[in-house]
Amino acid sequence: MSNEELDLLRNDLDQVNLELLALINKRAKLVQDIGRVKQQQGMNRFDPVRERSMLDSIIQNNDGPFETSTVQHIFKEIFKASLELQEDDHRKALLVSRKKKPEDTVVTVNGESIGDGNPHFIVGPCAVESYDQVAQVAKAAKDEGLNLLRGGAFKPRTSPYDFQGLGLEGLKILKRVADEYNLAVISEIVNPADIPTAVDYIDVIQIGARNMQNFELLKAAGQVDKPVLLKRGMSATISEFINAAEYIISQGNENIILCERGIRTYEKATRNTLDISAVPILKQETHLPVMVDVTHSTGRRDLLLPAAKAALAIGADGVMAEVHPDPAVALSDSAQQMDIDMFKHFINELK
């Protein structure tokens, strides 16, 4: 065969490639039209009987040189891609996504505009133990110019015999202290039934890692006019985390702050593994502000400052950390809480 003949065949092949491309795209447009009709009629997108009928017809008309198994494989891939095309057409853009809202959401709490490009800090004890304990931390926070106070009144613990928090009494203590020092209160709620009562005492509803996929709680938080701080589950993927936030926003509440708090891995040097890369991913994929809880992600007070610096350097909107007047006698998580002096050094290093 001469070079001229080879060139002619190659030209023919190039033309066939283009014809195939045109036909495949024509088929894709037909698939999209069929998908829209199915959606209007409430029909399932995948019809195995119809797919089998098409494959049988194709196989019966195959004259080679491709073997039947090869032709079947090629067309099954085309069918698969077509189904994915229909799903893309039907898939609703998430309300928390950048596709739905390109501009950043800014959540305002007690004069703090979280998501405005400046670092913000939420500090307080792991658990509310007494008025004096919370008041000491609140005073230290206010002295450093902070406006956001956290404290656990309801404490979901691994063991049912560990301290579970003071409940409503803890919320009342937080509210009393917050009013005295002009602070906003962030506290975790674990039961959807408690939200109507809790909103009278707190300014931000925290949904903790263990409840990230408590869907009834997410929906209940989405139905009230209070910002929600949503923590990532300890074994949750980023996609699962984003969809948890979608449960909240789908109920009408878009004042959501995402909080990366470390995930469970094989590593034992820290309590959890801080997934620092989650911060820019969440910032790119969603329009919501993102904070980092350096206390639960590390579980070590000696790592709080470097972890906080890393969080802010990679684009976090703020940092959450735990502070206790006397961590040694704390009723929960004593190893990871800062005392007042350490907190002052911590915050001055980050300002």
C-alpha positions in Angstrom: 0.0 0.0 0.0 1.4 3.4 -1.0 1.5 6.4 1.3 -1.1 8.1 -0.8 -3.5 5.2 -0.2 -2.8 5.3 3.5 -3.5 9.0 3.7 -6.8 8.5 1.9 -7.9 5.8 4.4 -6.8 7.9 7.3 -8.8 10.8 5.9 -11.8 8.5 5.6 -11.3 7.4 9.2 -11.1 11.0 10.4 -14.4 11.7 8.7 -16.1 8.7 10.2 -14.9 9.8 13.6 -16.5 13.2 13.1 -19.7 11.5 11.9 -19.7 9.2 14.9 -19.2 12.2 17.2 -22.1 14.0 15.5 -24.4 10.9 15.9 -23.4 10.4 19.6 -24.2 14.0 20.4 -27.4 13.8 18.4 -28.3 10.7 20.5 -27.3 12.6 23.7 -29.8 15.4 22.9 -32.5 12.9 22.3 -31.7 11.3 25.6 -32.0 14.7 27.3 -35.4 15.3 25.7 -36.6 11.9 26.8 -35.4 12.6 30.3 -37.3 15.8 30.5 -40.5 14.0 29.4 -39.9 11.3 31.9 -39.5 13.9 34.6 -42.7 15.6 33.7 -44.5 12.3 33.8 -42.9 11.2 37.1 -41.2 8.2 35.4 -37.9 6.6 36.5 -35.0 7.6 34.4 -33.5 4.1 34.2 -35.7 1.5 32.3 -33.9 -1.9 32.2 -36.5 -3.4 29.9 -36.0 -0.6 27.4 -32.2 -1.0 27.7 -32.4 -4.7 27.0 -34.6 -4.2 24.0 -32.1 -1.7 22.5 -29.2 -4.0 23.1 -31.0 -7.0 21.5 -31.8 -4.9 18.4 -28.1 -3.7 18.1 -26.8 -7.2 18.6 -29.1 -8.7 16.0 -28.0 -6.1 13.4 -24.3 -6.5 14.1 -22.6 -7.7 10.9 -19.0 -7.4 12.3 -16.1 -7.2 12.3 -16.6 -6.4 16.0 -17.7 -9.4 18.1 -21.0 -9.2 19.8 -19.5 -8.9 23.2 -17.4 -5.9 22.0 -20.4 -4.2 20.5 -22.4 -4.8 23.6 -19.7 -3.3 25.8 -19.4 -0.2 23.7 -23.1 0.5 23.7 -23.5 -0.2 27.4 -20.9 2.5 28.0 -23.0 4.8 25.8 -26.1 3.9 27.7 -24.4 4.5 31.1 -23.1 8.0 29.9 -26.6 8.8 28.7 -28.2 8.0 32.1 -25.6 10.2 33.8 -26.4 13.0 31.4 -30.1 12.7 32.4 -29.2 12.7 36.1 -27.1 15.9 35.6 -30.1 17.5 33.9 -32.3 16.6 36.8 -29.9 17.2 39.6 -30.8 20.3 41.4 -27.9 22.6 42.2 -27.4 22.6 46.0 -28.6 25.8 47.7 -25.3 25.9 49.6 -23.2 25.7 46.4 -21.3 28.4 44.6 -23.2 27.5 41.5 -26.4 28.6 43.2 -24.9 31.7 45.0 -21.5 32.9 43.8 -21.0 35.5 46.5 -20.0 34.7 50.0 -22.6 34.4 52.8 -21.7 36.5 55.8 -23.3 35.5 59.1 -23.6 38.3 61.6 -23.6 37.6 65.3 -23.3 40.2 67.9 -21.4 42.6 65.7 -19.2 39.8 64.3 -19.6 39.4 60.5 -18.3 35.9 60.0 -17.2 35.4 56.4 -16.2 39.0 55.8 -12.6 38.2 55.2 -11.4 38.9 58.8 -10.6 36.3 61.4 -13.1 35.6 64.1 -12.8 33.7 67.4 -15.2 31.6 69.4 -14.0 30.6 72.8 -15.3 29.1 76.0 -15.3 26.0 78.2 -16.1 22.6 76.9 -18.9 22.2 79.3 -20.8 24.7 81.5 -20.1 23.7 85.1 -21.0 26.8 87.1 -21.7 30.5 86.8 -18.2 31.4 88.2 -16.4 29.1 85.8 -18.2 30.6 82.7 -17.9 34.2 84.0 -14.2 34.0 84.4 -13.8 32.8 80.8 -16.3 35.4 79.5 -14.3 38.2 81.2 -11.1 37.0 79.7 -12.7 36.8 76.3 -14.2 40.3 76.6 -10.8 41.7 77.8 -9.3 40.5 74.6 -12.0 42.1 72.5 -13.9 38.9 71.6 -17.7 38.8 71.3 -18.5 35.1 70.9 -18.8 32.7 73.8 -19.2 28.9 73.5 -20.2 26.5 76.2 -21.7 23.0 76.3 -25.0 22.6 78.2 -26.0 19.4 76.5 -23.0 17.1 76.2 -23.3 13.9 74.0 -20.6 11.7 75.4 -19.2 8.4 74.3 -20.0 6.8 77.7 -23.5 7.2 79.2 -21.8 7.5 82.6 -19.7 10.6 81.7 -20.9 14.1 82.6 -23.7 14.9 80.2 -24.0 18.6 80.9 -26.3 20.8 83.0 -29.0 21.0 80.3 -31.4 23.9 80.5 -29.7 25.2 83.7 -26.4 25.4 81.6 -28.2 27.5 79.0 -29.5 29.8 81.7 -26.0 30.3 83.0 -24.6 31.0 79.6 -27.4 33.5 78.9 -26.8 35.3 82.3 -23.1 35.6 81.7 -23.5 36.6 78.1 -25.8 39.4 79.0 -23.4 40.7 81.7 -20.5 40.8 79.3 -22.4 41.6 76.1 -21.4 38.3 74.4 -23.2 36.1 72.0 -23.8 32.5 73.0 -23.0 29.4 70.9 -24.1 26.1 72.4 -24.9 22.6 71.1 -28.4 21.3 70.9 -28.9 17.6 70.5 -32.7 17.1 70.5 -35.0 18.8 68.0 -37.6 19.2 70.7 -35.2 21.4 72.7 -34.7 24.0 69.9 -37.9 26.1 70.6 -36.7 26.5 74.2 -33.0 26.9 73.4 -33.5 29.8 71.0 -34.5 32.0 74.0 -31.1 31.5 75.6 -28.6 31.2 72.7 -27.6 33.2 69.7 -26.1 30.4 67.5 -27.3 26.8 67.5 -24.4 24.4 67.3 -24.9 21.0 65.8 -22.1 18.7 66.9 -20.1 16.1 65.0 -22.1 13.2 66.4 -25.4 14.8 65.1 -24.2 16.0 61.7 -26.5 13.5 60.1 -29.3 13.8 62.6 -31.6 14.9 59.8 -34.6 15.8 62.0 -32.3 18.0 64.1 -30.9 19.6 60.9 -34.4 20.3 59.6 -35.5 21.7 63.0 -32.5 24.1 63.1 -33.4 25.2 59.6 -36.8 26.2 60.6 -35.8 28.8 63.2 -34.4 32.3 62.7 -31.0 31.6 64.4 -27.6 31.1 62.8 -26.4 27.5 62.9 -22.8 26.3 63.4 -22.6 22.9 61.9 -19.6 20.6 62.7 -18.3 18.0 60.4 -19.0 14.4 61.5 -15.9 12.5 62.7 -16.1 10.1 59.8 -18.0 12.2 57.3 -16.8 13.0 53.8 -16.8 16.5 52.6 -19.8 15.7 50.3 -21.8 14.4 53.3 -20.9 17.5 55.3 -22.1 19.8 52.5 -25.3 17.8 52.2 -25.9 18.1 55.9 -25.8 21.9 55.5 -28.2 21.5 52.6 -30.8 20.0 55.0 -30.6 23.2 57.0 -30.7 25.7 54.2 -33.5 23.8 52.4 -35.8 24.7 55.4 -35.1 28.4 54.8 -32.2 29.2 57.1 -29.1 30.2 55.2 -27.2 31.6 58.2 -24.9 28.5 58.4 -21.3 28.4 59.6 -19.4 25.2 58.7 -16.9 24.0 61.2 -14.1 21.5 60.4 -13.2 19.7 63.7 -11.0 16.9 62.6 -11.8 13.4 61.3 -11.1 10.0 62.6 -8.1 8.3 61.1 -5.6 5.7 62.1 -3.4 8.3 63.7 -3.2 8.3 67.5 -0.9 11.3 68.2 -3.9 13.6 68.1 -7.5 13.1 69.2 -8.6 13.5 65.6 -6.8 14.4 62.3 -7.3 18.0 61.3 -8.3 17.9 57.6 -6.9 21.3 56.8 -7.5 20.9 53.1 -11.2 20.7 53.8 -11.2 24.5 54.4 -10.3 25.7 50.9 -12.5 22.9 49.4 -15.5 24.0 51.4 -14.8 27.6 50.5 -14.7 26.8 46.8 -17.7 24.4 46.8 -20.0 26.4 49.0 -20.7 30.1 49.8 -20.8 29.5 53.5 -18.2 30.7 56.0 -15.8 28.0 57.4 -14.3 27.9 60.9 -11.9 25.4 62.4 -12.3 23.9 65.9 -8.6 23.4 66.8 -9.5 21.9 70.2 -11.4 18.8 69.1 -9.3 18.3 66.0 -6.0 18.1 68.0 -7.1 17.2 71.5 -3.8 18.7 72.8 -3.5 22.2 74.1 0.2 22.4 73.0 -1.0 22.1 69.4 -3.8 24.7 69.5 -1.7 27.7 68.4 0.0 26.1 65.4 -3.2 24.5 64.3 -5.0 27.9 64.5 -2.3 29.6 62.5 -2.5 26.9 59.9 -6.3 27.3 59.7 -6.2 31.1 59.3 -3.3 30.8 56.8 -5.3 28.4 54.5 -8.4 30.7 54.5 -10.6 29.8 57.5 -13.0 32.5 58.6 -12.2 31.9 62.2 -11.2 29.5 64.9 -13.0 27.9 67.8 -11.1 26.9 70.9 -11.9 25.8 74.5 -10.8 27.7 77.6 -11.3 26.8 81.2 -10.2 28.6 84.4 -8.7 25.4 85.8 -8.5 22.7 83.1 -7.1 20.1 85.6 -10.4 19.9 87.3 -12.7 20.2 84.3 -15.5 17.7 84.1 -14.8 17.0 80.4 -11.8 17.2 78.0 -9.3 18.6 80.5 -6.2 17.8 78.4 -7.3 20.0 75.5 -8.5 23.1 77.2 -6.4 26.2 77.7 -6.2 28.1 81.0 -6.7 31.9 81.0 -3.0 32.8 80.7 -2.5 30.4 77.8 -5.6 31.7 76.1 -4.3 35.3 76.3 -1.1 34.3 74.7 -3.0 32.2 72.1 -5.3 35.1 71.1 -2.5 37.7 71.0 -0.4 35.5 68.7 -3.3 35.3 66.3 -4.5 38.9 66.2 
